[in-house]
Amino acid sequence: MKSVRERGFYWFSRVYGWLTERLYNELAWIYDLVSWLVSLGSWDTIRKESLDYLSGQRVLEIGFGTGELLLELNRRQYPVFGLDSSQAMQRVVTRKSRRFNVSIPRVHAYSQQIPFSDNTFDTVIATFPAGYIFNPQTWKEVSRVLRKTSDINSGKGGFIIVGICATAVGTPRLPLAVFSFGIPMDELLFKCQQLAEQANLSFQVERSTYKGLEFPIIITQKRDS
């Protein structure tokens, strides 16, 4: 029989998943506002943490959402490509691209079927990922399209994940609703480590803090076959 805590996490994860699905589809037009509110203005800063871990030139962002990181990468003159399965988010990014008069290559596809050749990208980024991040096929596809990092100990390049969860510093380590899947942080990171190993990726975690939030930065890199 499940404990009260386990049942609470289960139902929270169900509600969280349902809300995420709405924000990625019919409510995509208010995604930026909602993310700013629930993170107390921290969302954009946390998302940009991923830029410190870039390596090489060709970058793919999966689940790009409203395209803010795509635009930032474009401003920094990275050859960046985007992938998202949400038509609503694609439309949001199309409008933003027109507003800023930029052209960023994007594909409408699922992360479990990335339509690029093997060894295409130096870095793949996912920030504040939805449920696709727990699909083993996502990790296998990311591993396939990644190039092997020249220095696997550099802590840069590979598959970078930011914003998968967060905890409030100085309080019991309870995942915050706005950043979690209803799973304790340590359990969530262990699950990601298992997925990385299955996809022949190394796994390391760095922890960063901002405005009273501690959040993990997951860095995984392609191993020798």
N, CA, C and O of each residue as an XYZ file, in Angstrom:
900
protein
N       0.842     -1.199      0.000
C       0.000      0.000      0.000
C       0.878      1.250      0.000
O       1.834      1.343      0.769
N       0.549      2.208     -0.863
C       1.336      3.429     -0.965
C       1.118      4.320      0.243
O       0.023      4.389      0.800
N       2.204      5.013      0.641
C       2.109      5.952      1.748
C       1.400      7.227      1.284
O       1.185      7.434      0.090
N       1.043      8.074      2.253
C       0.423      9.354      1.914
C       1.363     10.184      1.046
O       0.929     10.830      0.092
N       2.662     10.163      1.385
C       3.651     10.906      0.598
C       3.721     10.401     -0.834
O       3.745     11.191     -1.778
N       3.752      9.086     -0.994
C       3.829      8.510     -2.339
C       2.580      8.839     -3.143
O       2.668      9.159     -4.328
N       1.411      8.759     -2.498
C       0.174      9.093     -3.210
C       0.166     10.571     -3.590
O      -0.298     10.943     -4.668
N       0.690     11.416     -2.683
C       0.744     12.843     -2.975
C       1.614     13.132     -4.183
O       1.229     13.903     -5.061
N       2.806     12.507     -4.230
C       3.695     12.691     -5.371
C       3.031     12.199     -6.659
O       3.145     12.837     -7.706
N       2.336     11.058     -6.575
C       1.703     10.485     -7.766
C       0.671     11.446     -8.341
O       0.685     11.737     -9.538
N      -0.229     11.940     -7.484
C      -1.281     12.814     -7.984
C      -0.739     14.167     -8.414
O      -1.242     14.773     -9.360
N       0.286     14.639     -7.716
C       0.891     15.889     -8.156
C       1.489     15.737     -9.549
O       1.321     16.612    -10.399
N       2.193     14.616     -9.787
C       2.816     14.410    -11.097
C       1.771     14.345    -12.197
O       2.006     14.817    -13.309
N       0.599     13.753    -11.888
C      -0.466     13.693    -12.880
C      -0.980     15.097    -13.215
O      -1.148     15.440    -14.385
N      -1.225     15.895    -12.191
C      -1.714     17.262    -12.398
C      -0.662     18.107    -13.102
O      -0.976     18.871    -14.014
N       0.602     17.963    -12.668
C       1.694     18.717    -13.277
C       1.800     18.396    -14.768
O       1.949     19.294    -15.597
N       1.722     17.118    -15.095
C       1.784     16.713    -16.493
C       0.646     17.290    -17.310
O       0.846     17.729    -18.442
N      -0.555     17.290    -16.732
C      -1.729     17.829    -17.439
C      -1.559     19.327    -17.680
O      -1.858     19.815    -18.769
N      -1.081     20.061    -16.670
C      -0.892     21.503    -16.817
C       0.193     21.810    -17.845
O       0.047     22.729    -18.651
N       1.278     21.043    -17.816
C       2.348     21.237    -18.786
C       1.842     21.044    -20.204
O       2.191     21.804    -21.107
N       1.017     20.024    -20.392
C       0.462     19.752    -21.721
C      -0.382     20.914    -22.205
O      -0.325     21.274    -23.381
N      -1.165     21.506    -21.312
C      -1.997     22.664    -21.691
C      -1.115     23.854    -22.086
O      -1.389     24.526    -23.080
N      -0.068     24.112    -21.315
C       0.789     25.263    -21.601
C       1.581     25.077    -22.886
O       1.990     26.055    -23.513
N       1.799     23.837    -23.280
C       2.524     23.591    -24.523
C       1.606     23.557    -25.743
O       2.072     23.453    -26.878
N       0.318     23.643    -25.502
C      -0.603     23.574    -26.625
C      -1.555     24.770    -26.623
O      -1.160     25.858    -27.040
N      -2.785     24.599    -26.169
C      -3.748     25.682    -26.324
C      -3.439     26.932    -25.513
O      -3.938     28.013    -25.828
N      -2.607     26.794    -24.453
C      -2.252     27.965    -23.646
C      -0.821     28.440    -23.904
O      -0.240     29.144    -23.078
N      -0.257     28.055    -25.051
C       1.125     28.424    -25.363
C       1.323     29.938    -25.365
O       2.413     30.423    -25.062
N       0.299     30.667    -25.699
C       0.420     32.130    -25.805
C       0.676     32.810    -24.460
O       1.124     33.956    -24.435
N       0.399     32.121    -23.326
C       0.682     32.715    -22.018
C       1.829     31.988    -21.298
O       2.062     32.218    -20.111
N       2.532     31.127    -22.006
C       3.601     30.336    -21.382
C       4.665     31.229    -20.752
O       5.055     31.008    -19.605
N       5.136     32.228    -21.482
C       6.195     33.087    -20.957
C       5.753     33.788    -19.671
O       6.523     33.894    -18.716
N       4.520     34.261    -19.657
C       4.015     34.955    -18.470
C       3.901     34.007    -17.283
O       4.324     34.337    -16.176
N       3.331     32.831    -17.516
C       3.154     31.860    -16.433
C       4.509     31.420    -15.875
O       4.685     31.343    -14.659
N       5.460     31.133    -16.758
C       6.776     30.679    -16.303
C       7.480     31.770    -15.497
O       8.182     31.472    -14.530
N       7.297     33.016    -15.887
C       7.901     34.108    -15.134
C       7.271     34.225    -13.748
O       7.972     34.425    -12.756
N       5.956     34.101    -13.685
C       5.254     34.240    -12.409
C       5.602     33.120    -11.438
O       5.923     33.379    -10.278
N       5.540     31.872    -11.909
C       5.744     30.750    -10.990
C       7.184     30.643    -10.523
O       7.457     30.045     -9.483
N       8.117     31.225    -11.293
C       9.526     31.173    -10.901
C       9.975     32.462    -10.230
O      11.159     32.641     -9.945
N       9.026     33.358     -9.978
C       9.342     34.652     -9.354
C      10.407     35.396    -10.156
O      11.307     36.023     -9.597
N      10.281     35.309    -11.473
C      11.189     36.027    -12.354
C      12.519     35.347    -12.621
O      13.401     35.944    -13.239
N      12.684     34.099    -12.166
C      13.977     33.415    -12.278
C      14.124     32.577    -13.542
O      15.232     32.161    -13.880
N      13.037     32.328    -14.236
C      13.010     31.351    -15.342
C      14.092     31.612    -16.385
O      14.847     30.710    -16.747
N      14.160     32.858    -16.865
C      15.088     33.165    -17.956
C      16.533     33.015    -17.518
O      17.358     32.499    -18.272
N      16.851     33.463    -16.299
C      18.224     33.353    -15.799
C      18.639     31.898    -15.650
O      19.750     31.524    -16.025
N      17.750     31.075    -15.102
C      18.069     29.653    -14.940
C      18.256     28.991    -16.301
O      19.174     28.193    -16.489
N      17.391     29.322    -17.239
C      17.496     28.739    -18.583
C      18.845     29.063    -19.219
O      19.445     28.206    -19.869
N      19.326     30.291    -19.038
C      20.582     30.710    -19.658
C      21.801     30.052    -19.023
O      22.904     30.144    -19.562
N      21.614     29.385    -17.879
C      22.728     28.644    -17.279
C      23.285     27.615    -18.263
O      24.475     27.301    -18.229
N      22.432     27.096    -19.130
C      22.869     26.076    -20.091
C      23.942     26.604    -21.034
O      24.740     25.827    -21.560
N      23.972     27.926    -21.257
C      24.922     28.500    -22.208
C      26.365     28.380    -21.724
O      27.296     28.413    -22.529
N      26.551     28.241    -20.415
C      27.907     28.096    -19.882
C      28.503     26.731    -20.185
O      29.692     26.511    -19.957
N      27.696     25.816    -20.693
C      28.159     24.442    -20.907
C      28.208     24.073    -22.392
O      28.361     22.902    -22.740
N      28.079     25.067    -23.256
C      28.146     24.802    -24.689
C      29.570     24.441    -25.103
O      30.543     24.927    -24.526
N      29.671     23.592    -26.098
C      30.958     23.240    -26.676
C      30.769     23.041    -28.168
O      29.715     22.584    -28.610
N      31.792     23.385    -28.951
C      31.672     23.234    -30.389
C      30.802     24.317    -30.993
O      30.634     25.392    -30.417
N      30.258     24.028    -32.143
C      29.496     25.028    -32.883
C      28.027     24.678    -33.071
O      27.149     25.484    -32.764
N      27.761     23.491    -33.571
C      26.376     23.154    -33.917
C      25.594     22.748    -32.673
O      25.980     21.837    -31.940
N      24.486     23.449    -32.458
C      23.684     23.259    -31.251
C      22.252     22.919    -31.634
O      21.684     23.529    -32.539
N      21.674     21.949    -30.946
C      20.265     21.597    -31.124
C      19.554     21.802    -29.795
O      19.992     21.289    -28.765
N      18.448     22.559    -29.818
C      17.606     22.655    -28.632
C      16.351     21.833    -28.863
O      15.618     22.065    -29.824
N      16.103     20.875    -27.985
C      14.873     20.082    -28.087
C      13.857     20.624    -27.080
O      14.208     21.019    -25.968
N      12.594     20.634    -27.497
C      11.551     21.206    -26.652
C      11.792     22.687    -26.426
O      11.825     23.140    -25.282
N      11.964     23.455    -27.512
C      12.375     24.853    -27.376
C      11.288     25.782    -26.857
O      11.568     26.941    -26.551
N      10.061     25.302    -26.750
C       9.000     26.128    -26.176
C       8.776     27.411    -26.943
O       8.574     27.378    -28.157
N       8.809     28.549    -26.255
C       8.529     29.830    -26.901
C       9.760     30.438    -27.574
O       9.700     31.560    -28.076
N      10.864     29.711    -27.586
C      12.003     30.102    -28.410
C      12.957     31.131    -27.833
O      13.810     31.645    -28.555
N      12.835     31.447    -26.544
C      13.702     32.471    -25.977
C      15.183     32.079    -26.041
O      16.034     32.917    -26.339
N      15.486     30.815    -25.764
C      16.888     30.388    -25.815
C      17.380     30.295    -27.255
O      18.544     30.586    -27.530
N      16.515     29.896    -28.166
C      16.885     29.890    -29.584
C      17.306     31.288    -30.030
O      18.316     31.455    -30.714
N      16.521     32.289    -29.635
C      16.830     33.664    -30.015
C      18.143     34.126    -29.394
O      18.930     34.823    -30.034
N      18.375     33.731    -28.134
C      19.630     34.112    -27.473
C      20.831     33.457    -28.158
O      21.862     34.101    -28.352
N      20.704     32.197    -28.519
C      21.781     31.506    -29.228
C      22.027     32.146    -30.584
O      23.170     32.270    -31.023
N      20.953     32.549    -31.243
C      21.081     33.230    -32.528
C      21.813     34.561    -32.360
O      22.657     34.919    -33.182
N      21.484     35.295    -31.288
C      22.167     36.566    -31.032
C      23.656     36.357    -30.792
O      24.478     37.208    -31.132
N      23.993     35.207    -30.199
C      25.407     34.895    -29.937
C      26.071     34.230    -31.137
O      27.222     33.800    -31.062
N      25.344     34.153    -32.228
C      25.853     33.677    -33.520
C      26.245     32.197    -33.507
O      27.184     31.788    -34.189
N      25.517     31.410    -32.729
C      25.679     29.958    -32.804
C      24.838     29.415    -33.957
O      23.713     29.870    -34.161
N      25.362     28.451    -34.714
C      24.531     27.743    -35.691
C      23.568     26.834    -34.922
O      23.907     25.694    -34.606
N      22.382     27.335    -34.625
C      21.454     26.634    -33.746
C      20.257     26.106    -34.532
O      19.798     26.736    -35.484
N      19.765     24.950    -34.123
C      18.582     24.328    -34.704
C      17.610     24.026    -33.560
O      18.037     23.774    -32.433
N      16.326     24.050    -33.845
C      15.340     23.788    -32.818
C      14.417     22.642    -33.192
O      14.127     22.426    -34.369
N      13.954     21.909    -32.184
C      12.999     20.812    -32.387
C      11.924     20.914    -31.313
O      12.225     21.024    -30.124
N      10.664     20.876    -31.748
C       9.548     20.850    -30.800
C       8.366     20.182    -31.487
O       8.136     20.367    -32.682
N       7.623     19.405    -30.712
C       6.479     18.677    -31.271
C       5.183     19.487    -31.207
O       4.159     19.067    -31.746
N       5.228     20.654    -30.544
C       4.015     21.453    -30.378
C       3.845     22.441    -31.524
O       4.689     23.311    -31.742
N       2.749     22.296    -32.249
C       2.448     23.241    -33.325
C       2.221     24.629    -32.754
O       2.600     25.626    -33.368
N       1.597     24.701    -31.571
C       1.331     26.005    -30.961
C       2.633     26.734    -30.659
O       2.741     27.933    -30.916
N       3.621     26.030    -30.119
C       4.911     26.652    -29.832
C       5.632     27.043    -31.128
O       6.300     28.075    -31.180
N       5.497     26.230    -32.153
C       6.092     26.585    -33.436
C       5.535     27.918    -33.928
O       6.277     28.750    -34.449
N       4.237     28.118    -33.763
C       3.623     29.380    -34.207
C       4.124     30.559    -33.375
O       4.370     31.642    -33.905
N       4.274     30.339    -32.064
C       4.794     31.402    -31.193
C       6.187     31.828    -31.660
O       6.473     33.021    -31.751
N       7.049     30.858    -31.954
C       8.420     31.165    -32.361
C       8.447     31.809    -33.750
O       9.284     32.670    -34.021
N       7.547     31.399    -34.610
C       7.456     32.036    -35.928
C       7.151     33.524    -35.782
O       7.749     34.355    -36.465
N       6.221     33.856    -34.889
C       5.888     35.272    -34.674
C       7.069     36.033    -34.074
O       7.350     37.160    -34.482
N       7.757     35.428    -33.114
C       8.901     36.097    -32.507
C      10.027     36.290    -33.527
O      10.673     37.338    -33.550
N      10.258     35.291    -34.360
C      11.313     35.388    -35.361
C      11.034     36.522    -36.337
O      11.947     37.249    -36.731
N       9.771     36.671    -36.727
C       9.405     37.772    -37.619
C       9.599     39.114    -36.940
O      10.055     40.075    -37.561
N       9.244     39.177    -35.640
C       9.371     40.430    -34.897
C      10.827     40.887    -34.840
O      11.118     42.077    -34.960
N      11.748     39.923    -34.654
C      13.165     40.268    -34.535
C      13.919     40.107    -35.858
O      15.137     40.282    -35.917
N      13.184     39.775    -36.905
C      13.755     39.668    -38.248
C      14.930     38.688    -38.291
O      15.999     39.001    -38.816
N      14.708     37.493    -37.726
C      15.727     36.448    -37.755
C      15.123     35.167    -38.328
O      13.907     34.980    -38.336
N      15.994     34.308    -38.799
C      15.566     33.008    -39.327
C      16.347     31.914    -38.604
O      17.571     31.837    -38.711
N      15.624     31.071    -37.868
C      16.254     29.987    -37.117
C      15.694     28.661    -37.607
O      14.484     28.451    -37.532
N      16.536     27.757    -38.106
C      16.041     26.469    -38.597
C      15.354     25.687    -37.480
O      15.923     25.485    -36.407
N      14.122     25.249    -37.748
C      13.357     24.493    -36.767
C      12.662     23.331    -37.449
O      12.340     23.386    -38.636
N      12.435     22.276    -36.675
C      11.681     21.142    -37.185
C      10.534     20.830    -36.234
O      10.662     20.952    -35.016
N       9.420     20.429    -36.815
C       8.278     19.964    -36.021
C       8.413     18.447    -35.920
O       8.093     17.720    -36.861
N       8.888     17.983    -34.774
C       9.165     16.550    -34.631
C       9.219     16.217    -33.147
O       9.259     17.101    -32.290
N       9.221     14.918    -32.868
C       9.321     14.430    -31.499
C      10.774     14.098    -31.173
O      11.553     13.730    -32.053
N      11.123     14.233    -29.904
C      12.493     13.956    -29.499
C      12.832     12.475    -29.604
O      14.004     12.100    -29.567
N      11.811     11.634    -29.734
C      12.061     10.194    -29.894
C      12.373      9.826    -31.341
O      12.735      8.686    -31.632
N      12.232     10.794    -32.248
C      12.542     10.569    -33.666
C      13.176     11.844    -34.213
O      12.543     12.569    -34.982
N      14.391     12.120    -33.834
C      15.069     13.350    -34.242
C      15.494     13.236    -35.706
O      16.277     12.350    -36.049
N      14.991     14.115    -36.570
C      15.242     13.972    -38.016
C      16.572     14.570    -38.473
O      16.608     15.374    -39.405
N      17.660     14.176    -37.817
C      18.997     14.593    -38.221
C      19.894     13.365    -38.250
O      19.609     12.353    -37.610
N      20.985     13.473    -39.007
C      21.907     12.353    -39.167
C      22.726     12.114    -37.905
O      22.779     12.962    -37.014
N      23.356     10.964    -37.842
C      24.244     10.635    -36.729
C      25.367     11.668    -36.627
O      25.808     12.219    -37.636
N      25.817     11.921    -35.417
C      26.994     12.764    -35.169
C      26.883     14.154    -35.806
O      27.827     14.637    -36.431
N      25.727     14.785    -35.640
C      25.477     16.085    -36.267
C      25.789     17.259    -35.340
O      26.249     18.301    -35.806
N      25.545     17.107    -34.035
C      25.610     18.246    -33.122
C      26.687     18.067    -32.047
O      26.965     16.962    -31.581
N      27.275     19.204    -31.679
C      28.253     19.214    -30.592
C      27.565     19.299    -29.233
O      28.053     18.744    -28.249
N      26.442     19.989    -29.182
C      25.699     20.152    -27.940
C      24.213     20.032    -28.223
O      23.712     20.587    -29.201
N      23.512     19.310    -27.368
C      22.046     19.266    -27.388
C      21.574     19.809    -26.046
O      22.066     19.397    -24.995
N      20.616     20.736    -26.083
C      20.142     21.396    -24.869
C      18.661     21.109    -24.657
O      17.875     21.099    -25.605
N      18.294     20.879    -23.408
C      16.891     20.800    -23.003
C      16.747     21.611    -21.717
O      17.415     21.319    -20.726
N      15.885     22.620    -21.723
C      15.661     23.407    -20.515
C      14.199     23.299    -20.107
O      13.299     23.369    -20.944
N      13.978     23.127    -18.804
C      12.634     22.928    -18.258
C      11.863     21.893    -19.093
O      10.765     22.173    -19.575
N      12.443     20.705    -19.259
C      11.843     19.711    -20.156
C      10.533     19.154    -19.625
O      10.313     19.062    -18.417
N       9.676     18.787    -20.563
C       8.412     18.116    -20.230
C       8.671     16.612    -20.096
O       9.821     16.186    -19.992
N       7.616     15.821    -20.099
C       7.721     14.391    -19.843
C       8.573     13.616    -20.820
O       8.981     12.494    -20.518
N       8.858     14.183    -21.998
C       9.679     13.473    -22.980
C      11.059     13.116    -22.419
O      11.711     12.198    -22.916
N      11.504     13.839    -21.388
C      12.849     13.630    -20.868
C      12.981     12.281    -20.165
O      14.099     11.825    -19.924
N      11.868     11.636    -19.833
C      11.920     10.336    -19.180
C      11.688      9.177    -20.151
O      11.563      8.026    -19.733
N      11.633      9.483    -21.432
C      11.471      8.440    -22.438
C      12.855      7.944    -22.868
O      13.645      8.738    -23.379
N      13.174      6.664    -22.680
C      14.504      6.151    -23.053
C      14.867      6.435    -24.505
O      16.041      6.619    -24.826
N      13.858      6.474    -25.394
C      14.148      6.703    -26.795
C      14.658      8.119    -27.039
O      15.444      8.344    -27.958
N      14.216      9.074    -26.222
C      14.749     10.439    -26.324
C      16.253     10.427    -26.116
O      17.000     11.030    -26.886
N      16.691      9.741    -25.075
C      18.121      9.693    -24.763
C      18.915      8.967    -25.845
O      20.027      9.371    -26.185
N      18.346      7.912    -26.374
C      19.041      7.172    -27.435
C      19.191      8.023    -28.695
O      20.225      7.993    -29.363
N      18.137      8.781    -29.007
C      18.193      9.642    -30.184
C      19.180     10.794    -29.989
O      19.927     11.144    -30.902
N      19.175     11.377    -28.793
C      20.139     12.440    -28.517
C      21.564     11.900    -28.635
O      22.426     12.551    -29.225
N      21.812     10.726    -28.082
C      23.136     10.114    -28.171
C      23.531      9.878    -29.621
O      24.690     10.052    -29.998
N      22.568      9.485    -30.419
C      22.852      9.199    -31.839
C      23.294     10.448    -32.594
O      24.249     10.400    -33.369
N      22.602     11.569    -32.371
C      22.905     12.784    -33.155
C      24.075     13.580    -32.579
O      24.568     14.508    -33.220
N      24.525     13.218    -31.364
C      25.653     13.917    -30.751
C      26.980     13.447    -31.334
O      27.166     12.272    -31.650
N      27.892     14.398    -31.465
C      29.277     14.056    -31.735
C      29.966     13.763    -30.411
O      29.560     14.275    -29.368
N      30.989     12.955    -30.452
C      31.748     12.666    -29.236
C      32.571     13.899    -28.864
O      33.265     14.464    -29.709
N      32.495     14.310    -27.613
C      33.264     15.445    -27.127
C      34.742     15.083    -27.084
O      35.111     13.995    -26.642
N      35.586     16.002    -27.548
C      37.024     15.700    -27.599
C      37.593     15.450    -26.208
O      38.475     14.608    -26.038
N      37.092     16.181    -25.213
C      37.536     15.978    -23.832
C      36.319     15.655    -22.971
O      35.576     16.552    -22.572
N      36.119     14.372    -22.687
C      34.917     13.947    -21.975
C      34.904     14.455    -20.529
O      33.865     14.439    -19.870
N      36.062     14.905    -20.046
C      36.144     15.417    -18.675
C      36.022     16.942    -18.603
O      36.185     17.525    -17.531
N      35.740     17.577    -19.717
C      35.704     19.041    -19.754
C      34.473     19.619    -19.068
O      34.480     20.774    -18.642
N      33.403     18.806    -18.959
C      32.163     19.325    -18.374
C      31.395     20.219    -19.315
O      30.470     20.917    -18.899
N      31.772     20.204    -20.595
C      31.070     21.023    -21.579
C      30.729     20.183    -22.803
O      31.402     19.200    -23.110
N      29.669     20.592    -23.493
C      29.219     19.852    -24.658
C      28.396     18.652    -24.260
O      28.206     18.393    -23.072
N      27.910     17.923    -25.229
C      27.069     16.771    -24.950
C      25.624     17.184    -24.756
O      25.161     18.165    -25.339
N      24.923     16.434    -23.940
C      23.500     16.674    -23.678
C      23.401     17.424    -22.353
O      23.742     16.885    -21.299
N      22.930     18.676    -22.414
C      22.844     19.541    -21.242
C      21.371     19.732    -20.874
O      20.562     20.123    -21.715
N      21.029     19.455    -19.619
C      19.646     19.578    -19.145
C      19.618     20.526    -17.961
O      20.311     20.312    -16.966
N      18.816     21.572    -18.071
C      18.702     22.575    -17.006
C      17.231     22.775    -16.668
O      16.380     22.825    -17.556
N      16.942     22.890    -15.373
C      15.580     23.218    -14.963
C      14.653     22.030    -14.832
O      13.433     22.190    -14.870
N      15.215     20.834    -14.678
C      14.345     19.665    -14.551
C      13.635     19.653    -13.201
O      12.569     19.053    -13.061
N      14.228     20.315    -12.207
C      13.610     20.447    -10.893
C      14.384     21.494    -10.107
O      15.433     21.962    -10.551
N      13.868     21.857     -8.943
C      14.559     22.813     -8.073
C      14.072     22.633     -6.655
O      12.972     22.130     -6.424
N      14.894     23.048     -5.701
C      14.472     23.051     -4.312
C      14.762     24.429     -3.736
O      15.629     25.153     -4.225
N      14.027     24.776     -2.697
C      14.267     26.034     -2.007
C      15.411     25.850     -1.031
O      15.381     24.937     -0.207
N      16.416     26.702     -1.113
C      17.572     26.605     -0.239
C      17.163     26.923      1.192
O      16.430     27.880      1.445
N      17.653     26.097      2.134
C      17.403     26.348      3.542
C      16.100     25.789      4.051
O      15.717     26.063      5.189
N      15.400     25.003      3.233
C      14.160     24.372      3.655
C      14.310     22.873      3.451
O      15.250     22.444      2.782
N      13.410     22.057      4.007
C      13.444     20.625      3.705
C      13.464     20.400      2.200
O      12.807     21.131      1.459
N      14.201     19.410      1.743
C      14.434     19.239      0.309
C      13.200     18.661     -0.387
O      13.177     17.511     -0.825
N      12.197     19.498     -0.465
C      10.958     19.122     -1.127
C      10.912     19.775     -2.496
O      11.059     20.994     -2.581
N      10.715     19.022     -3.575
C      10.705     19.632     -4.898
C       9.624     20.704     -4.999
O       8.502     20.522     -4.526
N       9.977     21.807     -5.615
C       8.998     22.860     -5.839
C       8.061     22.459     -6.967
O       8.488     21.886     -7.969
N       6.799     22.760     -6.798
C       5.794     22.355     -7.769
C       6.103     22.842     -9.170
O       5.881     22.120    -10.142
N       6.616     24.065     -9.286
C       6.782     24.638    -10.616
C       7.949     24.027    -11.373
O       8.059     24.239    -12.581
N       8.823     23.279    -10.717
C       9.998     22.758    -11.391
C      10.111     21.240    -11.354
O      11.130     20.701    -11.789
N       9.118     20.540    -10.859
C       9.315     19.108    -10.652
C       8.206     18.294    -11.307
O       7.225     18.832    -11.820
N       8.394     16.993    -11.271
C       7.399     16.060    -11.784
C       6.766     15.291    -10.632
O       6.258     14.186    -10.822
N       6.796     15.869     -9.451
C       6.258     15.181     -8.290
C       7.166     14.069     -7.803
O       6.712     13.127     -7.154
N       8.457     14.181     -8.117
C       9.434     13.161     -7.743
C      10.532     13.842     -6.937
O      11.015     14.896     -7.350
N      10.945     13.280     -5.799
C      12.065     13.873     -5.053
C      13.287     14.030     -5.947
O      13.536     13.198     -6.819
N      14.046     15.098     -5.727
C      15.160     15.422     -6.611
C      16.140     14.269     -6.769
O      16.538     13.952     -7.890
N      16.533     13.643     -5.685
C      17.524     12.568     -5.769
C      17.013     11.396     -6.602
O      17.773     10.791     -7.358
N      15.738     11.077     -6.465
C      15.149      9.991     -7.256
C      15.104     10.372     -8.733
O      15.379      9.554     -9.611
N      14.756     11.624     -8.986
C      14.670     12.094    -10.357
C      16.041     12.050    -11.035
O      16.153     11.618    -12.182
N      17.073     12.492    -10.333
C      18.417     12.483    -10.898
C      18.926     11.059    -11.104
O      19.629     10.786    -12.077
N      18.575     10.152    -10.193
C      18.982      8.750    -10.357
C      18.328      8.154    -11.607
O      18.958      7.391    -12.339
N      17.064      8.507    -11.844
C      16.376      8.040    -13.045
C      17.081      8.552    -14.299
O      17.268      7.803    -15.258
N      17.471      9.822    -14.292
C      18.177     10.383    -15.440
C      19.531      9.704    -15.644
O      19.955      9.484    -16.779
N      20.204      9.375    -14.550
C      21.486      8.684    -14.661
C      21.313      7.314    -15.318
O      22.120      6.913    -16.156
N      20.277      6.616    -14.940
C      19.995      5.316    -15.561
C      19.734      5.464    -17.056
O      20.231      4.675    -17.859
N      18.959      6.471    -17.422
C      18.650      6.702    -18.830
C      19.914      7.056    -19.609
O      20.095      6.609    -20.742
N      20.785      7.857    -19.002
C      22.038      8.232    -19.660
C      22.905      6.999    -19.907
O      23.444      6.826    -21.001
N      23.039      6.153    -18.907
C      23.870      4.955    -19.044
C      23.338      4.022    -20.123
O      24.108      3.424    -20.874
N      22.015      3.902    -20.194
C      21.404      3.063    -21.224
C      21.681      3.598    -22.630
O      21.713      2.834    -23.594
N      21.883      4.919    -22.741
C      22.124      5.558    -24.038
C      23.605      5.768    -24.314
O      23.968      6.501    -25.234
N      24.472      5.122    -23.516
C      25.922      5.223    -23.678
C      26.415      6.652    -23.489
O      27.258      7.139    -24.242
N      25.875      7.315    -22.469
C      26.283      8.675    -22.137
C      26.841      8.704    -20.715
O      26.313      8.050    -19.815
N      27.903      9.463    -20.528
C      28.399      9.688    -19.175
C      27.403     10.581    -18.444
O      26.493     11.133    -19.063
N      27.570     10.727    -17.134
C      26.582     11.482    -16.360
C      27.246     12.222    -15.223
O      27.955     11.623    -14.414
N      27.022     13.523    -15.155
C      27.472     14.286    -14.010
C      26.459     15.397    -13.723
O      25.705     15.818    -14.600
N      26.466     15.853    -12.486
C      25.513     16.878    -12.056
C      26.268     17.989    -11.343
O      27.093     17.738    -10.465
N      25.972     19.211    -11.735
C      26.440     20.376    -10.997
C      25.213     21.067    -10.427
O      24.135     21.032    -11.022
N      25.382     21.689     -9.281
C      24.252     22.372     -8.638
C      24.514     23.869     -8.613
O      25.601     24.325     -8.259
N      23.495     24.614     -8.996
C      23.604     26.065     -9.026
C      22.479     26.666     -8.191
O      21.446     26.029     -7.987
N      22.675     27.873     -7.713
C      21.637     28.540     -6.932
C      21.363     29.922     -7.489
O      22.249     30.592     -8.019
N      20.120     30.327     -7.355
C      19.715     31.660     -7.802
C      18.445     32.054     -7.068
O      17.451     31.328     -7.099
N      18.479     33.196     -6.414
C      17.324     33.731     -5.702
C      16.669     32.697     -4.777
O      15.448     32.543     -4.765
N      17.490     32.007     -4.019
C      16.957     31.058     -3.051
C      16.557     29.717     -3.619
O      15.994     28.889     -2.902
N      16.834     29.481     -4.895
C      16.539     28.193     -5.525
C      17.835     27.454     -5.827
O      18.793     28.047     -6.323
N      17.862     26.186     -5.534
C      18.969     25.329     -5.950
C      18.460     24.396     -7.032
O      17.437     23.735     -6.853
N      19.158     24.336     -8.141
C      18.700     23.477     -9.234
C      19.891     22.745     -9.851
O      20.991     23.292     -9.925
N      19.667     21.514    -10.290
C      20.759     20.731    -10.873
C      20.947     21.051    -12.353
O      19.990     21.346    -13.070
N      22.187     20.987    -12.785
C      22.536     21.073    -14.200
C      23.119     19.714    -14.578
O      24.180     19.325    -14.089
N      22.428     19.014    -15.435
C      22.851     17.671    -15.844
C      23.704     17.772    -17.090
O      23.306     18.399    -18.071
N      24.887     17.152    -17.056
C      25.807     17.167    -18.190
C      26.104     15.729    -18.558
O      26.669     14.989    -17.752
N      25.739     15.326    -19.746
C      26.029     13.968    -20.192
C      26.765     14.033    -21.524
O      26.452     14.863    -22.378
N      27.735     13.161    -21.690
C      28.549     13.179    -22.893
C      28.681     11.791    -23.499
O      28.632     10.777    -22.803
N      28.848     11.775    -24.789
C      28.891     10.519    -25.528
C      30.183      9.758    -25.225
O      31.278     10.320    -25.251
N      30.024      8.470    -24.939
C      31.161      7.616    -24.673
C      31.600      6.905    -25.941
O      30.903      6.923    -26.956
N      32.774      6.277    -25.866
C      33.208      5.414    -26.956
C      32.256      4.232    -27.045
O      31.790      3.728    -26.024
N      31.970      3.796    -28.249
C      31.054      2.669    -28.439
C      31.670      1.392    -27.870
O      31.054      0.329    -27.931
